[in-house]
Amino acid sequence: MLNIVNLECVRGDRQLFSGLSFSLEEGSLLHVHGANGSGKTTLLRAIAGLVLPEDGAVEWGGKPARKLSEDFNRELIYMGHHYGLKFELTAYENLRVFARLSGFDISERSVELALKSMGLARCFELPVKVLSQGQKKRVSLARLLLQRSRLWILDEPFVALDVAGVSMLLEMIKEHVADGGMVILTTHQEVDVEVGKLQHLHLGEH
């Protein structure tokens, strides 16, 4: 379903990687490894269409992702180092804004259930700026429960989460993969991301 073909990415005057090729099929998870500066975040952003590679292609269903444009964007959700939240809005308002922008038909009830599922039932009407870092992260991750995208691209998703939060996210990832979804993630934390179809990619190794 997802094919990366001879991808080359450069940061400044430094080549991060070149000739990188791999495929990811439905019901699979790709764990990207590498030291700081090896290009993990750049790779994830390139797949999501947020960084233009020097060479190579990202293909979805055998077609160039760039030509698919919005059709490809609806199939993925990218979560980077930043929360992607408006801190002056409440948790509920943030997810309502996300729902309107996502292109999916997301009801108010679905937003409420997503927040409750993330353990944020008492935070509906609180401005995000007063929440703890872990709670902010949970609000951000609640988007995974709302957007029905097949491809999750997660850059260090376990940062700021406590033990219960890590366990909850791991279960979400495993359920998504079990349902035929695809996940690409990076993490420096020691977590068990074992799923049925697990692939590893090591950047910066020669």
C-alpha positions in Angstrom: 0.0 0.0 0.0 2.8 2.4 0.9 6.0 2.3 -1.1 9.1 4.4 -0.6 11.2 4.4 -3.7 14.9 5.5 -3.7 14.2 8.4 -1.3 17.0 10.9 -0.7 16.7 13.7 1.8 19.2 16.5 2.6 19.3 18.9 5.5 21.5 22.0 4.8 24.5 20.7 3.0 24.4 17.3 4.7 22.8 14.2 3.0 20.8 12.3 5.6 20.1 9.3 3.5 19.8 8.3 -0.2 18.5 5.3 -2.1 16.1 4.5 0.7 13.4 2.0 -0.4 10.8 0.0 1.6 7.2 -1.0 1.5 4.5 -1.1 4.2 1.4 -3.2 3.8 -1.9 -3.1 5.7 -1.8 -4.4 9.2 1.9 -3.5 9.7 4.1 -1.3 11.9 7.4 0.2 10.9 9.7 1.1 13.8 12.3 3.6 12.6 15.6 3.6 14.6 18.6 5.9 14.5 20.7 8.3 16.5 19.8 12.0 16.9 20.4 13.7 13.5 20.2 10.5 11.5 17.1 11.8 9.7 14.2 10.0 11.4 12.0 13.1 11.7 12.9 14.2 8.2 11.9 10.8 6.8 8.5 10.8 8.6 7.8 14.4 7.4 8.8 13.5 3.9 6.4 10.6 3.9 3.6 12.9 5.2 4.4 15.4 2.4 5.7 18.1 4.8 9.2 17.9 3.4 10.2 17.7 -0.2 12.8 15.0 -0.8 15.8 15.6 -3.1 15.0 12.5 -5.1 12.8 9.4 -5.0 9.1 9.0 -4.5 6.4 8.2 -2.0 3.7 6.1 -3.5 0.3 5.2 -2.1 -1.5 2.3 -3.8 1.0 2.4 -6.6 0.5 6.1 -7.4 2.6 9.1 -6.5 1.4 10.5 -3.2 2.0 14.1 -4.4 -0.4 13.7 -7.3 -3.1 12.2 -5.0 -2.9 15.3 -2.9 -5.9 15.6 -0.6 -6.9 11.9 -1.2 -3.6 10.8 0.3 -3.8 13.4 3.1 -7.1 11.9 4.2 -5.5 8.5 4.5 -2.8 9.6 7.0 -2.5 11.4 10.3 0.9 12.9 11.2 1.8 13.6 14.8 5.2 15.3 15.3 7.0 16.7 18.3 4.6 19.6 18.8 1.1 19.1 20.2 -0.7 20.8 17.3 -3.1 22.5 19.8 -4.3 26.0 20.3 -3.5 26.6 24.0 -6.2 29.3 24.5 -9.0 26.9 23.5 -10.4 24.1 25.6 -9.6 20.4 25.0 -13.1 20.0 23.6 -12.8 23.1 21.3 -9.5 21.9 20.0 -10.9 18.6 18.9 -13.9 20.3 17.4 -11.6 22.5 15.3 -9.7 19.4 14.3 -12.9 17.7 13.3 -14.0 20.5 11.1 -10.6 20.6 9.3 -10.2 16.9 8.9 -12.6 16.4 6.1 -14.4 13.6 8.1 -17.9 13.7 9.5 -17.1 13.8 13.2 -20.0 14.3 15.6 -19.8 16.2 18.9 -20.6 12.9 20.7 -17.5 11.3 19.1 -15.4 14.2 20.3 -16.7 13.7 23.9 -16.1 9.9 23.7 -12.5 10.4 22.4 -11.7 12.7 25.3 -13.2 10.3 27.8 -11.3 7.4 26.3 -8.1 9.3 26.8 -8.9 9.9 30.5 -9.8 13.5 30.0 -13.4 13.6 31.1 -12.7 16.3 33.6 -10.8 18.5 31.2 -13.5 19.2 28.6 -13.9 22.9 29.4 -10.4 23.7 30.7 -8.1 25.8 28.5 -5.3 23.6 27.2 -2.7 26.0 28.6 -3.6 25.0 32.1 -3.2 21.3 31.5 -0.1 19.3 32.4 2.2 18.2 29.6 0.9 14.7 29.8 -2.7 15.9 29.5 -1.8 18.1 26.5 -0.3 15.0 24.9 -3.5 13.0 25.5 -5.6 15.7 23.9 -3.4 15.6 20.9 -3.5 11.8 20.7 -7.3 11.8 21.0 -7.2 12.8 17.3 -6.2 9.3 16.5 -9.6 8.1 17.7 -11.4 10.6 15.6 -9.7 10.6 12.2 -10.4 7.4 10.4 -7.0 7.3 8.6 -5.3 4.1 7.6 -1.7 5.4 8.0 -0.5 6.8 11.4 2.9 8.6 11.3 4.0 9.1 14.9 7.2 10.9 15.8 8.1 10.2 19.5 4.5 9.6 20.5 5.3 8.4 24.0 7.0 11.6 25.2 5.3 13.2 28.2 3.1 10.2 28.9 3.0 8.5 32.2 3.0 4.7 32.5 -0.8 4.5 32.1 -0.7 6.8 29.1 2.0 4.7 27.4 0.0 1.6 28.0 -3.1 3.2 26.5 -1.3 4.4 23.4 0.3 1.0 22.9 -3.1 -0.6 23.0 -4.5 2.0 20.5 -1.6 1.2 18.1 -2.0 -2.5 18.4 -5.8 -2.2 17.7 -5.2 0.0 14.7 -2.7 -2.5 13.2 -5.0 -5.4 14.0 -7.8 -3.7 12.1 -5.6 -3.4 9.0 -4.1 0.0 9.7 -0.5 1.0 9.2 1.8 2.7 11.7 5.2 4.3 11.3 6.8 5.5 14.5 10.0 6.6 16.2 10.7 6.4 19.9 13.7 6.6 22.1 11.8 5.1 25.0 11.9 1.4 26.0 8.4 0.4 25.1 6.9 -2.9 23.8 5.6 -2.1 20.3 5.3 -5.8 19.3 2.6 -6.4 16.8 1.8 -9.1 14.3 3.7 -7.6 11.3 6.6 -5.6 12.7 9.3 -4.1 10.6 12.5 -2.2 11.6 14.4 0.4 9.7 17.8 1.6 11.0 19.0 5.0 9.7 22.6 6.1 9.8 24.0 2.7 9.6 26.4 1.7 6.8 
